[in-house]
Amino acid sequence: MKKVLIGLSGGIDSSVAAYLLKSAGYEVEGVTMLIWKKDSPYPAPVSPNSCYNPDKEKDLEEIDRIARKIGIPHRVIDCSALYESKVLDNFKAEYMNARTPNPCIWCNALIKFGAMVDEAHRVVDFDYFATGHYARIARIGERYAIRKAADGKKDQSYFLSRLSQKQLESTLFPLGELSKEEVRRLDVSLGLHPEGQSESQDFYGGDYADLLCRNDEKGDIVFRDGKKLGEHNGFWHYTIGQRKGLGIAYSEPLYVIALDPVKNLVIVGLREDTMMRSAICGDVNFMASDTLCGEKEYSIKIRSTSPGASGKATILPDGNLRIDFMADVNAITPGQSAVIYDGDVICASAIIDRVI
């Protein structure tokens, strides 16, 4: 009998995924990772509804209850030191360099499917690791890739786009073919959670700027031509494409089009100034193949909420990736991931470095 270690958060998705694996005949064990470091310099979130949270005692009690209900053992693994150095420190460094990172992508690749699985292998034997993500695994020749979930509204493939071949070959996603509604109905029928159970867990329950541990510093908001329009309390409170919260009266809506971390400037412009077509990306992670066809049109997502836009992706001689969209797209943002899809399969992902 094959054994599966499944990440258990106590939520509906991971609970139902664990039940489905056991029902399919696997030997199943749950695992929960701790990411809060007791002596962390980073502040606790205002809202308890976040992954990064010091108050996990009640959560662990609930997870234990669910594991017993399903009939599987459950263990806890402390990943807090690595989470701080690999996810939070990176988050802070990126923001202070006027980039907008996606911490969930790095957490999945480096911690949840990385450090936690590696640590678990030291104390328990298992064949597969599983989670309650809405995504599917595709086998393309000798390679593995992430496919979008059958439920397009819940698809989480973007957040898994940096998983390695080694990680993918031993990963299971039991919910990939199901809709959220089906999962909720099954959860209630099993008595795992009450009907109408709310669930939404952000990376951090509060203002992201709190994680930067930086006091406010006055700076200028300037128009694209350099004319001062107002003041701000630190460029790190803003992101590319932002419209709300600028506090400036102007004849047309204004958007953040650039940030200058050296001069502490927030540069704004009009809607047309946010429209872009090309960018250079680094740190490429290949999935479905080990290259890309520069003449082929792919669907490219430049943020998790993007539906994807048609464009070309070319690997440059220096190993970086250039993306060229067929039409203007809004606010290509350095630090975010560009994920390249061929249909519903991820071919590659890379970190946006600069707009051309």
Secondary structure as the mmCIF struct_conf table of DSSP 4:
data_model
#
loop_
_struct_conf.conf_type_id
_struct_conf.id
_struct_conf.beg_label_comp_id
_struct_conf.beg_label_asym_id
_struct_conf.beg_label_seq_id
_struct_conf.end_label_comp_id
_struct_conf.end_label_asym_id
_struct_conf.end_label_seq_id
STRN STRN1 LYS A 3 GLY A 7
BEND BEND1 GLY A 10 GLY A 11
HELX_RH_AL_P HELX_RH_AL_P1 ILE A 12 SER A 23
TURN_TY1_P TURN_TY1_P1 ALA A 24 GLY A 25
STRN STRN2 GLU A 27 LEU A 34
TURN_TY1_P TURN_TY1_P2 LYS A 38 ASP A 39
BEND BEND2 PRO A 41 TYR A 42
HELX_LH_PP_P HELX_LH_PP_P1 PRO A 43 PRO A 45
BEND BEND3 VAL A 46 PRO A 48
STRN STRN3 SER A 50 SER A 50
BEND BEND4 CYS A 51 TYR A 52
BEND BEND5 PRO A 54 PRO A 54
HELX_RH_AL_P HELX_RH_AL_P2 GLU A 57 ILE A 70
TURN_TY1_P TURN_TY1_P3 GLY A 71 GLY A 71
STRN STRN4 HIS A 74 ASP A 78
HELX_RH_AL_P HELX_RH_AL_P3 SER A 80 TYR A 83
HELX_RH_PI_P HELX_RH_PI_P1 GLU A 84 LEU A 88
HELX_RH_AL_P HELX_RH_AL_P4 ASP A 89 MET A 96
TURN_TY1_P TURN_TY1_P4 ASN A 97 ALA A 98
HELX_RH_AL_P HELX_RH_AL_P5 PRO A 103 TRP A 106
HELX_RH_PI_P HELX_RH_PI_P2 CYS A 107 ALA A 115
HELX_RH_AL_P HELX_RH_AL_P6 MET A 116 VAL A 123
BEND BEND6 ASP A 127 ASP A 127
STRN STRN5 TYR A 128 ALA A 130
BEND BEND7 TYR A 134 TYR A 134
STRN STRN6 ALA A 135 ILE A 140
TURN_TY1_P TURN_TY1_P5 GLY A 141 GLU A 142
STRN STRN7 ARG A 143 LYS A 148
BEND BEND8 ALA A 150 ASP A 151
TURN_TY1_P TURN_TY1_P6 GLY A 152 LYS A 154
HELX_RH_3T_P HELX_RH_3T_P1 SER A 157 LEU A 160
TURN_TY1_P TURN_TY1_P7 SER A 161 ARG A 162
HELX_RH_AL_P HELX_RH_AL_P7 GLN A 165 LEU A 168
TURN_TY1_P TURN_TY1_P8 GLU A 169 SER A 170
STRN STRN8 THR A 171 LEU A 172
TURN_TY1_P TURN_TY1_P9 PRO A 174 GLU A 177
BEND BEND9 LEU A 178 LEU A 178
HELX_RH_AL_P HELX_RH_AL_P8 LYS A 180 LEU A 190
TURN_TY1_P TURN_TY1_P10 GLY A 191 GLY A 191
BEND BEND10 LEU A 192 HIS A 193
TURN_TY1_P TURN_TY1_P11 GLU A 195 GLY A 196
STRN STRN9 ASP A 202 ASP A 202
BEND BEND11 PHE A 203 PHE A 203
BEND BEND12 GLY A 205 GLY A 206
HELX_RH_3T_P HELX_RH_3T_P2 TYR A 208 LEU A 212
TURN_TY1_P TURN_TY1_P12 CYS A 213 CYS A 213
STRN STRN10 GLY A 219 PHE A 223
TURN_TY1_P TURN_TY1_P13 ARG A 224 ASP A 225
BEND BEND13 GLY A 226 GLY A 226
STRN STRN11 LYS A 228 HIS A 232
BEND BEND14 ASN A 233 ASN A 233
HELX_RH_3T_P HELX_RH_3T_P3 PHE A 235 HIS A 237
TURN_TY1_P TURN_TY1_P14 ILE A 240 GLY A 241
TURN_TY1_P TURN_TY1_P15 LYS A 244 GLY A 245
BEND BEND15 SER A 251 GLU A 252
STRN STRN12 TYR A 255 ASP A 260
TURN_TY1_P TURN_TY1_P16 PRO A 261 ASN A 264
STRN STRN13 LEU A 265 GLY A 269
HELX_RH_3T_P HELX_RH_3T_P4 ARG A 271 THR A 274
STRN STRN14 MET A 275 PHE A 286
BEND BEND16 ALA A 288 ALA A 288
BEND BEND17 ASP A 290 THR A 291
TURN_TY1_P TURN_TY1_P17 GLY A 294 GLU A 295
BEND BEND18 LYS A 296 LYS A 296
STRN STRN15 GLU A 297 LYS A 301
BEND BEND19 ILE A 302 ARG A 303
TURN_TY1_P TURN_TY1_P18 SER A 304 THR A 305
STRN STRN16 ALA A 309 ILE A 315
TURN_TY1_P TURN_TY1_P19 PRO A 317 ASP A 318
BEND BEND20 GLY A 319 GLY A 319
STRN STRN17 LEU A 321 ASN A 330
TURN_TY1_P TURN_TY1_P20 PRO A 334 GLY A 335
BEND BEND21 GLN A 336 GLN A 336
STRN STRN18 SER A 337 ASP A 342
TURN_TY1_P TURN_TY1_P21 GLY A 343 ASP A 344
STRN STRN19 VAL A 345 VAL A 355
#
